[in-house]
Amino acid sequence: MFDLTIYGTGLAVALGLGIIAWLFSIPRRDVSIVDSLWSIFFLVLTLTYVQLAPAAVERSYLVVFIVTVWAVRLSLYISMRNWGQPEDRRYQAIRADNEPGFWFKSLYVVFGLQAVLAWIISLPLLGAVLGDAPLGWLDYLALTLWLIGFGFEAIGDQQLARFKADPANQGQVMDKGLWRYTRHPNYFGEACLWWGYTLFAIAAGAWWGLLGGALMTFLLLRVSGVALLEKDIGERRPAYRDYIARTNAFFPGPPSRSRS
């Protein structure tokens, strides 16, 4: 069922999209655009896989629809959040470590790397649209998990944006709403989304889609998500240390009064 030709075409498409974004970033001297592009990689990859698949079934159309909803919302949210802002501090640090010539190095250090990562992680999307098995209980479980994840991510993003927009909250720690139960409701939601995609792949007979869900979860927990964001936040924001002490990092749970 795995089709190397279709999957390889996906890599070419992802790299092409990354190159276009890289060219756009050069005159702006800002590679933060790659954050807005991240979810779009998966949308373009999914559409590519569906176009090249021998046949499309109900699952294929369902996956295309939910990937589109997720990708467009996340890309728009990040674009609006970053509009008019300087380059993200993460990329400023990468830029400083790769000068001189970062304008060129960013092609592979930033855009190429993310294109390849997105391509690898897209395995469950490939599996979900290539399979021709009829919809079953596992698909409905996958959709339920996706809805939970989408809710956590979208609501968490909205709550944080509203919190930051209030000048009275300057320097404060967001610990209301979903953020009361997990320090990263958006990352938890993202993981749920991807395990939903992975269950769709398994329902289609593509067990190898597990790699995508596992890799995304690892990145969220250990690389570009929780670990990176909290690397030195306790030093920069002392109030966050108390938040860490009483609130789960990833999985939602009641805050611990005993540690506050």
N, C-alpha and C positions, 0 to 999 in steps of 0.2 A: 504493500500500500504506500510505503514511503517513495516519493518521486524525487530523485536527486536533481533532475533537470528543472523541475518547477522550483525546488528549493534554491538551486543555484541561480536561477533567474531572479529570485527574490533578493539575493545578495547584490546582484548587479543593480537592481532598482534602488535598494537602500543606499548603496554607495553613491549612485547618481544623485539621489536626493540630498545626501550629505555634502557632496561637492557643490551643488547649487547653493545650499545654505552657507557653506564656507565662503564662496565668492561674495555673497551678500554681506557677510560679516567683516570682510577686509576693510572697506572704506569706513565702516562704522567703528572699527577697533573695539568690537564687543562681540564675544562669542556666546553670550548668554542666550542668544536666539536658539541655541541647540536645545535648551530646556523646553521651549515651546514646540520644537520639532519632535521631541521624544515620542509622544503618543501618536503623532502623525506618521512616523515610521511604521508603526503597527497597522494603522489604517491602510496605508499604501501597500504594505506587504499582504494584508488580508485580501484586498481587492485584486492584487496580482495573482495570488493563489487561486482565487475563485475564477478569475478569467481564464486561467490555464488548466483548471481542473477538467477532467473528462466530462463530468456532469455535476450539476448542483442539486442538492436535495434541501428539504426543509431546514435541516440543521445549518447548512451553509448560509442560507438567507438570514436565519436568526443570528448567527455569529457575526455576519457582516453588519447587521443592524446594531447590535449592542456594542461592537467595537467602534462603530461610527459615533454613537452617542457618547461613549466614554472618551474617545480620542478628541473629538471636537470640543467637548466641555473642558477637558483638562488643558488643551492647547490655548483656548480662549482665556481661561482663568489665569494661566501663567503669563500670557502675553499682556493682559490688562494689569497684572501685578507688577510686571517689570517695565511697563511703559514709562518712559521719561526717567528711569533710574539708571545709575551708573552700572558698569559691568559687575556682575555678582562677585562677591569677595572670594568665592572658591576659584573662579576663573582668573581673578586678579593674581591669586597666589600661583596658579599654574603658569600664567603669563610671565610672572617674575622669575620663575624657575627655568623658563625656556627661552629667555632672551639671550642674545639677539636672534631675530628671525622667527619670532613666534607667529607672525602673520602666515608663514608657510607651515611651520610645525603644527599649527592648530588643525591643519587639514587631516593629519593622522592622529595627533594627540587627543583631539576633542571630537571632531566630526566623524572621522573614519572609525574611531574606536566605538562611538555610540551607534553608528550604523551597523557595525558588525555585532555588537551586543544585542541590538534590537533584532537583528536577523536570527541569531541563535535562540533568543528568548521566544521568538515567534513560532517555534516548533508546534506548540499546541494549537495555534491558529491554523497552521498548515494541516495538521492531522484532522482537525474538526471539519474543515471544508472538503477534504479529500474523501472522507469516509462516506459510504452510501447506506449505512445501517439506518433503519427507521428510528424516529425519536422514541425514547424510552424513559423509564423512571430516573436514570442517571442524568439525562439531559435536564429534567425538571429540577433535580437537585443542583445541577450546575447553574441553572438560571437563578435559583433561590440564593445560592452563594454569591453569584454576581450582583444581584440586587442588594444584598447586605453590604457587599464591598463598595458598590457605587454610592449607596446611601452614606456610609461612613466617610468616604472620600469627599463627596460633594458637600455634605452638611458640615464636615470638619473644616473644609476650605472656606466655606461661607462664614462660619462662626469666627474663624481666625481673621478673615478680611474685615469683618465688621468690628472686631475688637481693635485691630490696628488702626482703623479709620477714626477712632475716637481719641482725640488728643489727651483726654483724661487718663487714658491707659498707657501713656508714654512711660517706658521703663518697667511696666508691670508684667507679670507672667499670666498668660492665658490659662485659666484653670476652670473654666465654665463649660457648660454643655458637654459635648463628647470629650473635650479636653480634661474634664474632671476625672474621667475613668481610664484614659490612656494618654500618654504624652504625645502620641503620634497616631491619631485616628485616621489621618489620611494615608499613612503608610500601611496601617492595618487593613484599611479598605482596599488599598492597591493589591495587597497580598491575596485577599479574598477574591478580588476580581480575577486574578491570574490563576488561582486554583479553580475558579469557575470555568475559565477557558480550558484548563487542563482536564477537568472532568468531561467537558464536551469532547475533547480529543479521545479520551479513554472510551467514552460511549460510542465513538465512531470507530473504535478498534485500534487507535494509534497510541499505544501505551508509551511510546517513546516521547510523547508530548510531556511526560513527567519532567523531563530535563528543563523545559522552559519555566514551569512553575517553581521548581526547586531553585533554579538560578536566580529568578526574580526575587524570591524570598531571601536568598542569601545576600543579594545586593542591598535589599531594603534593610536588612538587619545588621550586616557586617561591613558594608563597603560605602555606598553612596547615600544611604538613608539615615537610620538612627545613629550608627556609630560616627559618621562624619559630622552630622549636625550637633551632636553632643560632645564632640571631642574636647573642646575647651570652653563650652558654654558656661560651665560652672564658674570659671575664672572671670569671664566677661560679664556674667550676670549672676551675682551671688544669690539673688532671690530664687533662681532656678534650682539651686541645690536642695532647698526645702521641697520644691515641687517634685524633684527626682525621688526624694526620700519617701514621699507619701503616695506617689502615683505610678502605676505600672507603665513600663516603657512601651510595650507593644500591644499585648492582649488586654482588652478592656476588663476592668475589675473595680470593685469599690475602693475608694481611697483609704489609706491606712492612717488612722488617727494616732495610733501608737507611735508612728515614726515621724509625725509632724512636729 
